Amino acid sequence: MPNVSVRVDDERREELDELANDAGLSRAEYIRDALDVRENHEELREEHNQLQSEYEALHDNHTELQEEYAELQTEYDEVKQELDRVHREKRQVLDQRKENQELKRYVEDELAWREQPLATRLKWVGIR
């Protein structure tokens, strides 16, 4: 490993010596570790920026999906209301049909009654 010389003032050198001593390292080891930490920091910063971009893209996509969901929910509610209306109308038509069938039977019975001779009609009502 090649040597590198760096000039620092006495205050900075004392600070480096104190930090290295606190870490249980020589000044050179401490400086090498500091450079490694800086390199790792830069890599982490790049990774953070990439993850931040991915997060923003996902957030935008999430927002779009929420809007689409709201639109679909509105459409669903409208279709459900329409279906409920059609069911009500169908029930009304079926009820009307039933009522019409009852009226038809009544009219048919009444016509059958009136077509009978008077004697038969009197017999049916119990008059003799």
GUMILO-286786 format. One record per residue: chain; x, y, z of N, C-alpha, C in turn. Coordinates in Angstrom, 2 decimals, always signed. Last residue first. Example, Ala and Ser with C-alpha at 12.3 -4.5 7.8 and 13.67 -1.06 7.14 Angstrom:
A / +12.85 / -2.25 / +7.08 / +13.67 / -1.06 / +7.14 / +12.90 / +0.03 / +7.87
A / +13.19 / -5.69 / +7.80 / +12.30 / -4.50 / +7.80 / +13.20 / -3.30 / +7.80
This chain:
A / -134.34 / -21.78 / -5.56 / -135.03 / -22.84 / -6.29 / -136.40 / -22.45 / -6.59
A / -131.09 / -20.53 / -5.20 / -132.51 / -20.18 / -5.25 / -133.20 / -21.22 / -6.09
A / -128.34 / -20.94 / -5.24 / -129.13 / -21.62 / -4.22 / -130.58 / -21.22 / -4.18
A / -126.79 / -20.13 / -7.21 / -126.82 / -19.26 / -6.03 / -127.72 / -19.85 / -4.95
A / -127.17 / -22.13 / -9.09 / -125.85 / -21.95 / -8.53 / -125.88 / -21.09 / -7.27
A / -129.85 / -21.77 / -9.78 / -129.47 / -23.02 / -9.12 / -128.13 / -22.84 / -8.42
A / -129.63 / -19.40 / -11.14 / -130.41 / -19.45 / -9.89 / -130.05 / -20.70 / -9.10
A / -128.16 / -20.26 / -13.35 / -127.59 / -19.24 / -12.45 / -128.31 / -19.26 / -11.10
A / -129.94 / -21.99 / -14.53 / -128.66 / -22.52 / -14.03 / -128.06 / -21.54 / -13.04
A / -131.97 / -20.21 / -15.22 / -132.26 / -21.33 / -14.32 / -130.97 / -21.88 / -13.72
A / -130.73 / -18.51 / -17.08 / -131.18 / -17.98 / -15.79 / -131.42 / -19.11 / -14.80
A / -127.90 / -19.99 / -18.68 / -129.32 / -19.67 / -18.61 / -129.69 / -19.27 / -17.19
A / -124.69 / -18.35 / -18.85 / -125.53 / -19.46 / -18.42 / -127.01 / -19.03 / -18.42
A / -123.34 / -16.10 / -19.31 / -123.71 / -16.89 / -20.48 / -124.63 / -18.05 / -20.12
A / -122.68 / -15.14 / -16.81 / -123.72 / -14.45 / -17.57 / -124.18 / -15.24 / -18.80
A / -120.63 / -16.93 / -16.08 / -121.84 / -16.81 / -15.28 / -122.98 / -16.22 / -16.11
A / -118.68 / -16.32 / -17.95 / -119.23 / -17.69 / -17.91 / -120.55 / -17.69 / -17.14
A / -118.20 / -13.69 / -17.19 / -118.78 / -13.97 / -18.51 / -119.40 / -15.37 / -18.55
A / -117.11 / -14.19 / -14.65 / -118.32 / -13.37 / -14.77 / -119.00 / -13.62 / -16.12
A / -114.85 / -15.66 / -15.35 / -115.87 / -16.27 / -14.49 / -117.20 / -15.53 / -14.63
A / -113.51 / -13.70 / -16.86 / -113.91 / -14.96 / -17.49 / -115.00 / -15.66 / -16.69
A / -113.12 / -11.77 / -14.85 / -113.95 / -11.44 / -16.02 / -114.42 / -12.72 / -16.71
A / -111.45 / -13.26 / -13.13 / -112.73 / -12.74 / -12.65 / -113.67 / -12.44 / -13.81
A / -109.27 / -13.73 / -14.80 / -110.05 / -14.86 / -14.29 / -111.43 / -14.40 / -13.80
A / -108.48 / -11.08 / -15.14 / -108.89 / -11.87 / -16.30 / -109.73 / -13.05 / -15.85
A / -107.73 / -10.39 / -12.55 / -108.86 / -9.69 / -13.19 / -109.38 / -10.48 / -14.38
A / -105.56 / -12.12 / -12.30 / -106.71 / -12.27 / -11.40 / -107.95 / -11.58 / -11.98
A / -103.93 / -11.07 / -14.28 / -104.38 / -12.45 / -14.40 / -105.60 / -12.69 / -13.51
A / -103.47 / -8.53 / -13.18 / -104.18 / -8.64 / -14.46 / -104.72 / -10.05 / -14.67
A / -101.98 / -9.27 / -10.92 / -103.27 / -8.58 / -10.75 / -104.10 / -8.70 / -12.03
A / -99.74 / -10.30 / -12.21 / -100.55 / -11.15 / -11.33 / -101.94 / -10.56 / -11.15
A / -98.86 / -7.97 / -13.48 / -99.23 / -9.15 / -14.27 / -100.12 / -10.08 / -13.45
A / -98.23 / -6.40 / -11.30 / -99.29 / -5.97 / -12.22 / -99.78 / -7.15 / -13.05
A / -96.10 / -7.92 / -10.27 / -97.30 / -7.69 / -9.46 / -98.48 / -7.28 / -10.33
A / -94.33 / -7.70 / -12.45 / -94.84 / -9.02 / -12.04 / -96.09 / -8.89 / -11.18
A / -93.93 / -4.94 / -12.42 / -94.50 / -5.58 / -13.61 / -95.07 / -6.94 / -13.25
A / -92.76 / -4.64 / -9.89 / -94.02 / -3.96 / -10.20 / -94.71 / -4.61 / -11.39
A / -90.44 / -6.12 / -10.28 / -91.38 / -6.55 / -9.24 / -92.75 / -5.91 / -9.51
A / -89.27 / -4.54 / -12.24 / -89.62 / -5.92 / -12.54 / -90.65 / -6.43 / -11.55
A / -88.81 / -2.21 / -10.77 / -89.72 / -2.17 / -11.92 / -90.18 / -3.58 / -12.29
A / -86.94 / -3.21 / -8.91 / -88.23 / -2.66 / -8.45 / -89.25 / -2.65 / -9.59
A / -84.89 / -3.93 / -10.69 / -85.54 / -4.95 / -9.86 / -86.90 / -4.46 / -9.34
A / -84.23 / -1.41 / -11.68 / -84.76 / -2.42 / -12.60 / -85.46 / -3.52 / -11.81
A / -83.24 / -0.24 / -9.31 / -84.40 / +0.34 / -9.99 / -85.06 / -0.69 / -10.92
A / -81.04 / -1.89 / -8.84 / -82.12 / -1.83 / -7.85 / -83.39 / -1.27 / -8.49
A / -79.55 / -1.21 / -11.12 / -80.01 / -2.58 / -10.93 / -81.16 / -2.62 / -9.92
A / -79.03 / +1.47 / -10.54 / -79.79 / +1.13 / -11.74 / -80.36 / -0.28 / -11.61
A / -77.48 / +1.16 / -8.24 / -78.74 / +1.90 / -8.17 / -79.63 / +1.56 / -9.36
A / -75.33 / -0.22 / -9.40 / -76.14 / -0.86 / -8.36 / -77.48 / -0.15 / -8.21
A / -74.33 / +1.74 / -11.09 / -74.85 / +0.49 / -11.67 / -75.74 / -0.22 / -10.65
A / -73.51 / +3.61 / -9.17 / -74.51 / +3.98 / -10.16 / -75.15 / +2.73 / -10.77
A / -71.57 / +2.14 / -7.78 / -72.75 / +2.63 / -7.06 / -73.87 / +2.99 / -8.04
A / -69.73 / +1.76 / -9.87 / -70.38 / +0.61 / -9.23 / -71.66 / +1.05 / -8.53
A / -68.91 / +4.40 / -10.28 / -69.58 / +3.67 / -11.36 / -70.34 / +2.47 / -10.80
A / -67.69 / +4.84 / -7.80 / -68.83 / +5.67 / -8.22 / -69.62 / +4.96 / -9.31
A / -65.67 / +2.94 / -7.96 / -66.66 / +2.85 / -6.88 / -67.90 / +3.65 / -7.24
A / -64.21 / +3.92 / -10.11 / -64.88 / +2.62 / -10.23 / -65.95 / +2.45 / -9.16
A / -63.28 / +6.29 / -8.94 / -64.12 / +6.35 / -10.14 / -64.90 / +5.05 / -10.31
A / -61.77 / +5.22 / -6.85 / -62.89 / +6.11 / -6.54 / -63.84 / +6.20 / -7.74
A / -59.85 / +3.82 / -8.34 / -60.74 / +3.10 / -7.44 / -61.97 / +3.95 / -7.13
A / -58.54 / +5.96 / -9.56 / -59.25 / +4.98 / -10.39 / -60.25 / +4.20 / -9.55
A / -57.45 / +7.13 / -7.27 / -58.39 / +7.89 / -8.09 / -59.22 / +6.95 / -8.97
A / -55.78 / +5.05 / -6.44 / -56.85 / +5.52 / -5.55 / -57.90 / +6.28 / -6.35
A / -54.05 / +4.92 / -8.62 / -54.92 / +3.78 / -8.33 / -56.06 / +4.18 / -7.39
A / -52.75 / +7.39 / -8.35 / -53.54 / +7.11 / -9.56 / -54.51 / +5.97 / -9.31
A / -51.48 / +6.91 / -5.90 / -52.45 / +8.00 / -6.02 / -53.35 / +7.78 / -7.23
A / -49.78 / +4.84 / -6.65 / -50.79 / +4.62 / -5.61 / -51.88 / +5.69 / -5.70
A / -48.15 / +6.18 / -8.44 / -48.97 / +5.07 / -8.92 / -50.10 / +4.79 / -7.94
A / -46.91 / +7.93 / -6.65 / -47.70 / +8.46 / -7.76 / -48.66 / +7.40 / -8.29
A / -45.63 / +6.03 / -5.06 / -46.62 / +6.92 / -4.46 / -47.52 / +7.51 / -5.54
A / -43.87 / +4.91 / -6.90 / -44.91 / +4.08 / -6.29 / -46.01 / +4.93 / -5.67
A / -42.29 / +7.17 / -7.36 / -43.01 / +6.54 / -8.47 / -44.15 / +5.68 / -7.94
A / -41.28 / +7.58 / -4.78 / -42.10 / +8.62 / -5.41 / -42.91 / +8.06 / -6.57
A / -39.80 / +5.20 / -4.46 / -40.92 / +5.51 / -3.57 / -41.85 / +6.53 / -4.21
A / -37.86 / +5.53 / -6.44 / -38.81 / +4.42 / -6.53 / -40.04 / +4.68 / -5.67
A / -36.56 / +7.76 / -5.33 / -37.18 / +7.85 / -6.66 / -38.22 / +6.75 / -6.84
A / -35.63 / +6.60 / -2.97 / -36.54 / +7.75 / -2.90 / -37.27 / +7.92 / -4.22
A / -33.88 / +4.71 / -3.97 / -35.08 / +4.27 / -3.25 / -36.10 / +5.40 / -3.15
A / -31.96 / +6.47 / -5.02 / -32.66 / +5.54 / -5.90 / -33.95 / +5.07 / -5.24
A / -31.13 / +7.76 / -2.68 / -31.72 / +8.54 / -3.77 / -32.51 / +7.65 / -4.72
A / -30.08 / +5.54 / -1.30 / -31.20 / +6.30 / -0.75 / -31.90 / +7.09 / -1.84
A / -27.93 / +4.91 / -2.96 / -29.02 / +3.94 / -2.78 / -30.26 / +4.63 / -2.23
A / -26.43 / +7.23 / -2.59 / -26.92 / +6.87 / -3.93 / -28.09 / +5.90 / -3.83
A / -25.93 / +6.98 / +0.16 / -26.65 / +8.17 / -0.34 / -27.23 / +7.87 / -1.73
A / -24.42 / +4.64 / +0.21 / -25.74 / +4.67 / +0.87 / -26.57 / +5.85 / +0.39
A / -22.16 / +5.55 / -1.12 / -22.95 / +4.45 / -1.69 / -24.36 / +4.44 / -1.10
A / -21.34 / +7.52 / +0.70 / -21.71 / +7.91 / -0.67 / -22.55 / +6.83 / -1.33
A / -20.77 / +5.90 / +2.90 / -21.79 / +6.94 / +3.01 / -22.26 / +7.36 / +1.62
A / -18.64 / +4.42 / +1.98 / -19.91 / +3.73 / +2.29 / -21.06 / +4.74 / +2.36
A / -16.80 / +6.52 / +1.83 / -17.16 / +5.78 / +0.62 / -18.49 / +5.06 / +0.83
A / -16.70 / +7.22 / +4.54 / -17.16 / +8.21 / +3.55 / -17.59 / +7.51 / +2.27
A / -15.64 / +4.88 / +5.58 / -16.97 / +5.31 / +6.00 / -17.53 / +6.32 / +5.01
A / -13.13 / +4.95 / +4.39 / -14.06 / +3.85 / +4.07 / -15.50 / +4.24 / +4.43
A / -12.10 / +7.23 / +5.65 / -12.28 / +7.23 / +4.19 / -13.24 / +6.12 / +3.75
A / -12.07 / +6.30 / +8.27 / -12.89 / +7.47 / +7.94 / -13.13 / +7.54 / +6.44
A / -10.21 / +4.23 / +8.03 / -11.60 / +3.92 / +8.37 / -12.53 / +5.07 / +8.02
A / -7.92 / +5.81 / +7.51 / -8.40 / +4.84 / +6.51 / -9.87 / +4.47 / +6.77
A / -7.83 / +7.22 / +9.94 / -8.03 / +7.96 / +8.69 / -8.53 / +7.02 / +7.59
A / -7.33 / +5.09 / +11.70 / -8.54 / +5.91 / +11.86 / -8.86 / +6.67 / +10.58
A / -4.90 / +4.21 / +10.81 / -6.06 / +3.32 / +10.73 / -7.36 / +4.11 / +10.83
A / -3.35 / +6.51 / +11.41 / -3.47 / +6.04 / +10.02 / -4.69 / +5.13 / +9.85
A / -3.56 / +6.61 / +14.24 / -4.04 / +7.73 / +13.43 / -4.27 / +7.28 / +11.99
A / -4.79 / +3.43 / +15.45 / -3.71 / +4.40 / +15.19 / -4.31 / +5.52 / +14.33
A / -7.58 / +2.96 / +17.73 / -6.88 / +2.79 / +16.46 / -5.71 / +3.76 / +16.39
A / -9.56 / +3.31 / +19.61 / -8.59 / +2.22 / +19.80 / -7.81 / +1.92 / +18.54
A / -11.16 / +5.45 / +19.54 / -11.61 / +4.30 / +18.76 / -10.67 / +3.11 / +18.92
A / -9.66 / +7.24 / +21.04 / -10.98 / +6.84 / +21.55 / -11.51 / +5.60 / +20.82
A / -7.51 / +7.51 / +19.24 / -7.28 / +6.90 / +20.54 / -8.61 / +6.41 / +21.14
A / -8.78 / +8.89 / +17.18 / -8.20 / +7.57 / +16.93 / -8.00 / +6.81 / +18.23
A / -9.46 / +11.27 / +18.51 / -10.50 / +10.42 / +17.94 / -10.00 / +9.00 / +17.69
A / -6.88 / +12.17 / +19.17 / -7.87 / +11.92 / +20.23 / -8.98 / +10.99 / +19.72
A / -5.72 / +12.49 / +16.64 / -5.11 / +11.57 / +17.61 / -6.11 / +11.20 / +18.71
A / -7.41 / +14.46 / +15.56 / -7.33 / +13.13 / +14.94 / -6.77 / +12.10 / +15.92
A / -6.79 / +16.57 / +17.32 / -8.16 / +16.09 / +17.22 / -8.19 / +14.68 / +16.62
A / -4.13 / +16.91 / +16.72 / -4.50 / +16.51 / +18.09 / -5.93 / +15.95 / +18.10
A / -4.40 / +17.74 / +14.06 / -3.66 / +16.52 / +14.37 / -4.03 / +16.02 / +15.76
A / -5.76 / +20.16 / +14.42 / -6.43 / +19.08 / +13.68 / -5.75 / +17.75 / +13.98
A / -3.78 / +21.60 / +15.78 / -5.10 / +21.39 / +16.39 / -5.82 / +20.23 / +15.73
A / -1.67 / +21.71 / +13.96 / -1.51 / +20.98 / +15.21 / -2.87 / +20.67 / +15.86
A / -2.87 / +21.17 / +10.55 / -2.34 / +22.00 / +11.65 / -2.35 / +21.18 / +12.93
A / -1.61 / +18.79 / +8.22 / -2.71 / +19.41 / +8.97 / -2.10 / +20.23 / +10.09
A / -0.72 / +17.23 / +5.27 / -0.33 / +18.23 / +6.27 / -1.59 / +18.80 / +6.90
A / -0.18 / +13.91 / +4.40 / -1.14 / +15.00 / +4.47 / -0.68 / +15.95 / +5.56
A / +1.05 / +11.43 / +2.29 / +1.32 / +12.40 / +3.35 / +0.31 / +13.52 / +3.25
A / +0.77 / +8.04 / +1.78 / +0.25 / +9.35 / +1.40 / +0.52 / +10.27 / +2.57
A / +2.24 / +5.05 / +0.50 / +2.09 / +6.06 / +1.54 / +1.55 / +7.35 / +0.96
A / +0.71 / +2.13 / -0.95 / +1.57 / +3.32 / -1.02 / +1.26 / +4.28 / +0.13
A / +0.86 / -1.16 / +0.00 / +0.00 / +0.00 / +0.00 / +0.90 / +1.23 / +0.00
